Amino acid sequence: MLIDSRGMGLNSSSLQMLVSMILYILVVIGIGVYFAKRANENSENYYLGGRSLGPWVTAFSAEASDMSGWLLMGLPGLAYWCGIADAFWTAFGLAVGTYINWLITAKRLRQYSIKVDNAITIPDFLSNRFHEKKKVILTLSSLFILVFFCVYAASCFVTCGKLFSSIFSAPYVPMMLCGVLLVVFYTFLGGFLAESTSDFMQAVIMIFALVCVLVSGTIAAGGLGEVFANLKSIPGFLDFFTLANPVTDQNGVQQVVQGMPVFGESQNYGIIRILSMLAWGLGYFGVPQVLLRFMAIRDVDELTKSRRVATVWVVISLASALFIGLVGRAFQPAALLTSSDAENIFSLLASILMHPLFAGIVMAGILAATISSSDSYLLIASSAFAKNLYQGVLKKDASDKQVMRMSRITLLAIAVLGAVIALDEDSVIFNIVSFAWAGFGATFGPVIILSLFWKKTSRKGAIAGMISGAAMVFIWKFLISPLGGVFGIYELLPAFLVSLLFIVIFSRIEGGPGEEIEKEFDEVAAEVIK
């Protein structure tokens, strides 16, 4: 463990960090208690907060719930391990995707979701958009949300496990399970309002933590000039079009000679790899935790302010996370010798450079990112089953109280499945997130975009697009990508394009959605233009 190597264990420094983190947890729980009564009044309040979010909360909660622990662990770890290229092109794609999604999707989705029987979940919106009688879209979209959010939740639980085990020199699995219990308890309390309000606070903590660690690490490393001077000696580490190549043994551990890590010749970073990283931006059009914030804002005219706030937050956060990885490699070049361990560079720098109480606050940034994402994942996934499948398909006369009860049962089940997936201590957070991100982006992104902007999109087209997009993510990831070369591209891009193609083809074959649905589309378009 990292902390063992510095002789900390459960000494006074670790205990002081623990105190700071416990105080943070108590504040988060307090927010849940405050909103518990209102959240449990009805399912709309629990799942969408009664469409009452202000512009700042909308922006910050959307980005905090989206970024999760991978922003503070996965992205810095990627930069630490193999240099600037992968991390930069990923961050660039995400920043552009964030802005475009807020610009073109937010307002229309907010208006359209109200128009179609006040839809409060993404499956609700898609099903109501096409006036379904047989709830095929509702069922499929709910099932896909359950599958991919189990994977997403697992990535958050891995983050908790790695964070707590590295700080307190404790076994990974018990620490991971503690994180699961915390998230489940909190989500039970306050639903969407508590989640969104705490996400606002957590977004502030996340960006504060990133900037503090970046500044302190840069100073300790001798300044930016010294950082870049040290990294220039690593082949391809600072190049946007090549990739550094850590030399590892058969166990994936990087070799060290005379205290310095060994790198081989840099690897070529071609257009396929760049497109793969840029494709991360496509995921934004399909991730429910962001789309729900668009639907939940209290006033559509406040979305412009939310877009600006969200974009600035994302750019600063992504840039800081990337540079933390670079600074960490210059300052502690041989401290983390596997790609999995590299994801601890943020917590390592914080524990080395800061007073334990202050480091605890910074570490709470990772916890903040994890909680803000995992509670969103659990809440949306449980609503997909309880609200959409249970009440929408299996038991249509279910009362609101029965729906809420089923939601909590589902939440527990998803948390258990996520914890099982997260049992592997050597899991790389970035890789887990990338698969779930591709799943949501390809399954929901194309159908959301075309449902909002192409009135000829039909029900059969939507069904074909979701199935083909989700299937192609698995097919490309596990069957085609291993072939390498041009086929090594990130599965989100080909799956997204296939989904778009299937939606268009099947919509054309069906002849459009029908006059009534097209008229409804035109009415929403007219409202958005006003």
C-alpha positions as a printed Julia matrix, in Angstrom:
530×3 Matrix{Float64}:
   0.0     0.0     0.0
   1.14    3.53   -0.68
   0.63    4.69    2.84
   2.54    1.75    4.23
   5.59    2.78    2.23
   5.58    6.07    4.05
   5.05    4.46    7.43
   1.68    6.08    8.09
  -0.73    3.21    8.67
  -3.42    4.16   11.16
  -1.31    6.79   12.93
  -2.3    10.3    13.91
  -2.01   11.6    10.35
  -4.41    8.98    9.03
  -6.79    9.64   11.9
  -6.78   13.38   11.17
  -7.62   12.67    7.55
 -10.38   10.36    8.72
 -11.83   13.12   10.92
 -12.02   15.51    7.95
 -13.7    12.91    5.79
 -16.2    11.95    8.5
 -17.18   15.62    8.87
 -17.77   15.77    5.14
 -19.87   12.59    5.23
 -21.98   14.0     8.07
 -22.7    17.13    6.01
 -23.77   15.0     3.05
 -26.03   12.88    5.26
 -27.47   16.08    6.75
 -28.49   17.21    3.27
 -30.2    13.86    2.72
 -32.12   14.15    5.99
 -33.17   17.73    5.15
 -34.72   16.69    1.84
 -36.04   13.3     2.96
 -39.61   14.44    3.73
 -40.08   16.34    0.49
 -38.47   13.6    -1.6
 -40.78   10.94   -0.22
 -43.99   12.88   -0.9
 -44.29   11.35   -4.35
 -42.25    9.66   -7.08
 -41.86   12.84   -9.16
 -40.15   14.59   -6.26
 -38.03   11.51   -5.54
 -36.89   10.96   -9.14
 -36.85   14.51  -10.6
 -37.12   16.93   -7.67
 -40.37   18.42   -8.95
 -38.44   20.23  -11.73
 -37.21   22.8    -9.21
 -33.43   22.98   -9.76
 -31.78   26.38  -10.14
 -29.16   27.06  -12.84
 -26.07   26.64  -10.62
 -27.3    23.43   -9.01
 -28.33   22.11  -12.43
 -24.89   22.79  -13.9
 -22.77   21.61  -11.0
 -24.85   18.52  -10.21
 -24.9    17.46  -13.87
 -21.12   17.59  -14.15
 -20.35   16.18  -10.7
 -22.69   13.22  -11.21
 -21.17   12.63  -14.63
 -17.45   12.89  -13.88
 -17.31   10.56  -10.84
 -14.12    9.28   -9.27
 -12.46    8.72  -12.61
 -11.85   12.49  -12.88
  -9.68   12.47   -9.76
  -8.23    8.99  -10.16
  -8.74    7.59  -13.67
  -7.68   10.59  -15.77
  -4.63   11.59  -13.64
  -3.65    7.91  -13.59
  -3.84    7.73  -17.38
  -1.59   10.8   -17.75
   0.85    9.49  -15.11
   1.14    6.1   -16.78
   1.56    6.87  -20.47
   1.81   10.64  -20.91
  -0.24   13.49  -22.23
  -1.73   12.13  -25.47
  -4.5     9.79  -24.27
  -5.53   12.07  -21.42
  -5.52   15.23  -23.53
  -7.58   13.93  -26.44
 -10.06   12.33  -24.02
 -10.39   15.58  -22.07
 -10.75   17.61  -25.26
 -13.53   15.35  -26.55
 -15.35   15.54  -23.22
 -15.12   19.34  -23.03
 -16.49   19.79  -26.56
 -19.19   17.17  -25.97
 -20.25   18.91  -22.76
 -20.72   22.26  -24.46
 -22.56   20.94  -27.51
 -24.87   18.78  -25.41
 -25.9    21.75  -23.24
 -26.21   23.96  -26.33
 -28.45   21.83  -28.53
 -30.05   19.17  -26.31
 -30.92   20.77  -22.98
 -33.72   23.2   -23.88
 -35.51   20.93  -26.32
 -35.42   17.91  -24.0
 -36.75   20.01  -21.09
 -39.71   21.21  -23.19
 -40.38   17.91  -24.91
 -40.36   15.9   -21.65
 -43.16   18.12  -20.3
 -45.1    17.92  -23.55
 -45.21   14.11  -23.53
 -47.26   13.56  -20.35
 -44.68   15.16  -18.06
 -42.11   12.38  -18.44
 -39.82   12.15  -15.42
 -37.37    9.46  -16.57
 -35.55    8.84  -19.85
 -37.51    5.61  -20.58
 -40.71    7.57  -19.86
 -39.71   10.25  -22.33
 -38.79    7.86  -25.13
 -41.91    5.74  -24.66
 -44.24    8.74  -24.48
 -42.49   10.44  -27.39
 -43.65    7.62  -29.68
 -47.08    7.15  -27.99
 -46.38    3.52  -27.15
 -49.22    1.17  -26.36
 -47.02   -1.92  -26.15
 -44.2    -0.73  -23.92
 -41.28   -2.12  -25.92
 -39.16    1.05  -25.86
 -39.94    1.52  -22.17
 -38.86   -2.04  -21.37
 -35.72   -2.05  -23.52
 -34.44    1.32  -22.34
 -35.05    0.37  -18.7
 -33.16   -2.9   -19.09
 -30.21   -1.21  -20.79
 -30.07    1.37  -18.0
 -29.98   -1.42  -15.41
 -27.15   -3.25  -17.2
 -24.86   -0.29  -17.83
 -25.48    1.39  -14.48
 -24.44   -1.79  -12.67
 -21.09   -1.42  -14.43
 -20.98    2.31  -13.7
 -21.76    1.78  -10.02
 -18.96   -0.78   -9.87
 -16.45    1.83  -11.07
 -17.5     4.11   -8.2
 -17.19    1.33   -5.66
 -13.69    0.52   -6.96
 -12.8     4.18   -6.42
 -14.02    4.04   -2.8
 -12.1     0.84   -2.14
  -8.85    2.15   -3.59
  -9.15    5.47   -1.77
  -9.87    4.08    1.7
  -7.43    1.17    1.48
  -4.55    3.42    0.36
  -5.22    6.08    3.03
  -5.86    3.83    6.0
  -3.75    0.81    5.1
  -6.81   -1.42    5.25
  -7.87   -4.35    3.03
  -9.5    -3.3    -0.21
 -12.74   -5.33   -0.07
 -13.97   -4.17    3.39
 -13.18   -0.57    2.45
 -15.05   -0.92   -0.83
 -18.07   -2.35    0.97
 -18.03    0.59    3.42
 -18.33    2.9     0.42
 -21.26    0.88   -0.91
 -23.11    1.13    2.41
 -22.56    4.89    2.59
 -23.89    5.5    -0.91
 -26.93    3.24   -0.47
 -27.85    4.83    2.86
 -27.59    8.33    1.43
 -29.6     7.59   -1.71
 -32.33    5.98    0.4
 -32.76    9.21    2.34
 -33.32   12.1     0.01
 -33.7    11.04   -3.6
 -33.02   13.41   -6.49
 -33.22   16.71   -4.58
 -30.73   15.62   -1.93
 -28.53   14.1    -4.6
 -28.54   17.24   -6.76
 -28.0    19.63   -3.83
 -25.12   17.6    -2.43
 -23.71   17.27   -5.95
 -23.5    21.06   -6.07
 -21.4    21.05   -2.9
 -19.39   18.09   -4.14
 -18.63   19.79   -7.46
 -17.16   22.72   -5.51
 -15.08   20.34   -3.39
 -13.9    18.43   -6.46
 -12.59   21.48   -8.3
 -11.08   22.86   -5.07
  -9.3    19.56   -4.45
  -7.97   19.35   -8.01
  -6.58   22.88   -8.02
  -5.03   22.53   -4.55
  -3.23   19.29   -5.38
  -2.08   20.65   -8.75
  -0.64   23.85   -7.26
   1.04   22.16   -4.29
   2.43   19.39   -6.48
   3.83   21.83   -9.03
   5.55   23.85   -6.29
   7.01   20.71   -4.69
   8.3    19.51   -8.06
  10.19   22.79   -8.57
   7.73   24.61  -10.83
   6.29   23.92  -14.26
   9.65   24.46  -15.97
  11.26   21.74  -13.87
   8.31   19.42  -14.38
   8.49   19.63  -18.16
  12.29   19.42  -18.14
  12.1    16.11  -16.23
   9.37   14.68  -18.44
  11.15   15.51  -21.71
  13.55   12.65  -21.02
  10.68   10.13  -21.29
  10.13    9.2   -24.97
   6.74   10.42  -26.18
   5.49   11.51  -22.75
   4.78   15.13  -23.71
   3.86   14.52  -27.34
   0.26   14.81  -28.53
   0.84   12.28  -31.32
   2.92    9.59  -29.63
   2.39    7.52  -26.5
   4.91    6.78  -23.75
   5.62    3.07  -23.36
   6.31    1.84  -19.78
   8.45   -1.32  -19.81
   6.72   -3.91  -17.61
   7.32   -7.49  -16.51
   4.87  -10.33  -17.0
   2.83   -9.09  -14.03
   2.38   -5.62  -15.51
   4.81   -4.0   -13.05
   7.02   -1.29  -14.54
  10.74   -1.95  -14.3
  12.9     0.45  -12.27
  16.64    0.99  -12.75
  18.6     3.1   -10.26
  15.4     4.52   -8.84
  13.98    5.59  -12.2
  11.15    3.89  -14.14
  12.08    2.37  -17.49
  10.34    3.41  -20.71
  10.78    1.91  -24.16
  10.48    3.64  -27.5
   7.34    5.72  -27.82
   4.37    4.26  -29.65
   2.8     5.88  -32.67
  -0.44    7.72  -31.87
  -2.38    7.76  -35.11
  -5.7     9.15  -36.25
  -7.6     6.04  -35.09
  -6.44    6.54  -31.5
  -7.23   10.26  -31.62
 -10.73    9.58  -32.96
 -11.2     7.01  -30.2
 -10.43    9.54  -27.51
 -12.44   12.35  -29.13
 -15.4     9.97  -29.38
 -15.79   10.22  -25.61
 -17.65   13.47  -26.29
 -20.44   11.53  -28.04
 -21.3     9.8   -24.79
 -22.83   12.95  -23.33
 -25.88   12.73  -25.57
 -26.89    9.44  -23.97
 -25.97    9.53  -20.28
 -29.17    9.69  -18.19
 -27.59   11.46  -15.2
 -26.91   14.55  -17.35
 -30.11   14.38  -19.41
 -32.22   14.27  -16.25
 -30.73   17.59  -15.1
 -31.88   19.16  -18.33
 -35.38   17.91  -17.58
 -35.3    19.03  -13.93
 -34.35   22.71  -14.21
 -37.1    25.03  -12.92
 -36.93   27.55  -15.79
 -35.86   26.77  -19.33
 -34.46   30.31  -19.72
 -31.85   29.54  -17.04
 -30.21   26.85  -19.17
 -27.91   29.39  -20.84
 -26.34   30.27  -17.5
 -26.12   26.57  -16.61
 -24.33   25.82  -19.89
 -21.67   28.46  -19.24
 -21.11   27.38  -15.66
 -20.92   23.7   -16.6
 -18.47   24.28  -19.45
 -16.09   26.38  -17.34
 -16.2    23.8   -14.54
 -15.46   20.95  -16.92
 -12.54   22.69  -18.64
 -10.84   23.65  -15.37
 -11.42   20.23  -13.82
 -10.21   18.21  -16.8
  -7.12   20.37  -17.29
  -6.23   20.14  -13.6
  -6.68   16.35  -13.54
  -4.47   15.91  -16.59
  -1.67   18.08  -15.21
  -1.79   16.32  -11.83
  -0.8    13.13  -13.65
   2.13   14.89  -15.34
   3.29   16.63  -12.16
   2.99   13.37  -10.26
   5.26   11.54  -12.71
   7.89   14.28  -12.42
   7.69   14.48   -8.61
   7.22   10.77   -7.77
   8.48    8.98  -10.9
   8.75    5.46   -9.46
   6.07    5.48   -6.76
   3.31    3.78   -8.76
   4.41    0.91  -10.96
   1.23   -0.56  -12.46
  -1.53    1.05  -14.5
  -3.97    0.27  -11.69
  -1.75    1.78   -8.96
  -1.17    4.87  -11.14
  -4.77    5.87  -10.39
  -3.67    6.64   -6.82
  -1.44    9.56   -7.85
  -3.96   12.18   -6.67
  -4.29   10.7    -3.17
  -0.53   10.11   -2.96
   0.3    13.75   -3.7
  -2.34   14.99   -1.27
  -1.08   12.78    1.56
   2.58   13.72    0.95
   2.24   17.46    0.47
  -0.56   18.59    2.77
  -1.34   18.75    6.46
  -3.46   15.68    7.33
  -6.58   17.69    8.17
  -6.34   19.61    4.91
  -5.43   16.45    3.01
  -8.58   14.86    4.42
 -10.66   17.66    2.91
  -8.91   17.16   -0.42
  -9.39   13.39   -0.22
 -13.05   14.11    0.38
 -12.97   15.43   -3.2
 -12.56   11.86   -4.41
 -15.28   10.7    -2.07
 -17.44   13.6    -3.26
 -16.95   12.6    -6.89
 -17.76    8.99   -6.1
 -20.88    9.67   -4.06
 -22.2    12.27   -6.49
 -22.0     9.77   -9.32
 -22.97    6.51   -7.64
 -26.08    7.93   -5.98
 -27.17    9.2    -9.41
 -26.55    5.79  -10.97
 -28.43    3.92   -8.27
 -31.35    6.35   -8.31
 -31.76    6.31  -12.1
 -31.34    2.55  -12.35
 -33.85    1.88   -9.57
 -36.34    4.25  -11.2
 -35.88    2.41  -14.51
 -37.14   -0.76  -12.87
 -39.64    0.5   -10.29
 -41.24    3.34  -12.23
 -40.88    2.08  -15.78
 -40.91   -1.73  -15.65
 -42.8    -2.44  -12.42
 -45.47    0.26  -12.7
 -45.32    0.75  -16.46
 -45.41   -2.9   -17.52
 -45.72   -5.48  -14.72
 -48.19   -3.86  -12.29
 -49.87   -0.9   -13.92
 -52.13   -0.22  -10.95
 -49.2     0.04   -8.51
 -49.58    2.91   -6.07
 -46.93    5.59   -5.62
 -45.99    4.05   -2.27
 -45.51    0.63   -3.89
 -43.33    2.18   -6.58
 -41.15    3.86   -3.95
 -40.8     0.57   -2.05
 -39.85   -1.32   -5.19
 -37.37    1.4    -6.08
 -35.5     0.88   -2.82
 -35.47   -2.89   -3.24
 -34.06   -2.47   -6.74
 -31.5     0.02   -5.48
 -30.2    -2.57   -3.01
 -30.02   -5.25   -5.71
 -28.07   -3.02   -8.09
 -25.69   -2.03   -5.31
 -25.01   -5.7    -4.57
 -24.33   -6.47   -8.25
 -22.05   -3.43   -8.54
 -20.16   -4.52   -5.44
 -19.65   -8.01   -6.9
 -18.21   -6.5   -10.1
 -15.96   -4.25   -7.97
 -14.41   -7.11   -5.96
 -11.33   -7.15   -8.22
  -8.79   -4.85   -6.57
  -6.75   -4.61   -9.78
  -9.62   -3.13  -11.79
  -8.64   -0.01  -13.74
 -11.32    2.62  -13.15
 -10.76    4.27  -16.53
 -11.44    1.01  -18.38
 -14.63    0.23  -16.45
 -16.0     3.72  -17.04
 -15.11    3.67  -20.75
 -17.23    0.57  -21.37
 -20.3     1.86  -19.51
 -19.89    5.29  -21.15
 -19.86    3.64  -24.59
 -22.95    1.65  -23.66
 -24.99    4.7   -22.74
 -23.63    6.85  -25.55
 -24.43    4.34  -28.29
 -27.71    3.05  -26.84
 -29.35    6.37  -26.01
 -27.33    9.13  -27.7
 -28.53    8.65  -31.31
 -32.17    8.03  -30.36
 -32.24   11.09  -28.09
 -30.71   13.34  -30.77
 -32.97   12.15  -33.59
 -36.06   12.12  -31.36
 -35.45   15.77  -30.57
 -34.39   16.99  -34.01
 -35.82   14.7   -36.71
 -39.59   14.44  -36.71
 -39.55   11.43  -39.04
 -37.97    9.29  -36.33
 -40.34    6.36  -35.77
 -40.95    3.89  -32.98
 -39.43    0.98  -34.92
 -36.45    3.16  -35.78
 -35.93    3.99  -32.1
 -36.12    0.33  -31.11
 -33.72   -0.73  -33.87
 -31.29    2.06  -32.93
 -31.17    1.16  -29.23
 -30.74   -2.57  -29.83
 -28.11   -2.16  -32.56
 -26.16    0.46  -30.57
 -26.04   -1.63  -27.4
 -25.23   -4.84  -29.3
 -22.44   -3.19  -31.28
 -20.76   -1.98  -28.06
 -20.39   -5.59  -26.93
 -19.57   -6.96  -30.39
 -16.92   -4.34  -31.11
 -15.39   -4.46  -27.63
 -15.02   -8.23  -27.33
 -14.93   -9.55  -30.91
 -13.72   -6.86  -33.31
 -11.43   -4.62  -31.24
  -9.0    -7.47  -30.39
  -8.16   -7.68  -34.12
  -6.2    -4.44  -33.68
  -5.27   -1.89  -36.3
  -8.19    0.19  -37.53
 -10.51   -2.12  -35.56
  -8.9    -1.01  -32.3
 -10.97    2.19  -32.31
 -13.05    2.93  -29.18
 -16.31    0.98  -29.44
 -18.45    4.06  -28.82
 -17.76    5.58  -32.25
 -18.73    2.63  -34.5
 -21.64    1.7   -32.23
 -22.94    5.3   -32.27
 -22.79    5.43  -36.07
 -24.45    2.03  -36.45
 -27.27    3.12  -34.15
 -27.82    6.32  -36.16
 -27.91    4.33  -39.39
 -30.43    1.8   -38.06
 -32.72    4.53  -36.75
 -32.79    6.27  -40.12
 -33.25    3.08  -42.15
 -36.05    1.62  -40.03
 -37.8     4.98  -39.72
 -37.78    5.31  -43.5
 -39.11    1.79  -43.88
 -41.91    2.48  -41.39
 -42.75    5.73  -43.16
 -42.36    8.01  -40.16
 -44.09    8.11  -36.76
 -47.52    9.28  -37.88
 -49.28   12.62  -38.24
 -50.18   13.08  -34.55
 -46.62   12.56  -33.35
 -45.2    14.82  -36.07
 -47.64   17.55  -35.07
 -46.51   17.23  -31.44
 -42.89   17.49  -32.61
 -43.65   20.73  -34.5
 -45.36   22.22  -31.43
 -42.3    21.57  -29.28
 -39.99   22.98  -31.95
 -42.08   26.16  -32.05
 -41.92   26.51  -28.24
 -38.13   26.15  -28.26
 -37.71   28.87  -30.88
 -39.71   31.4   -28.81
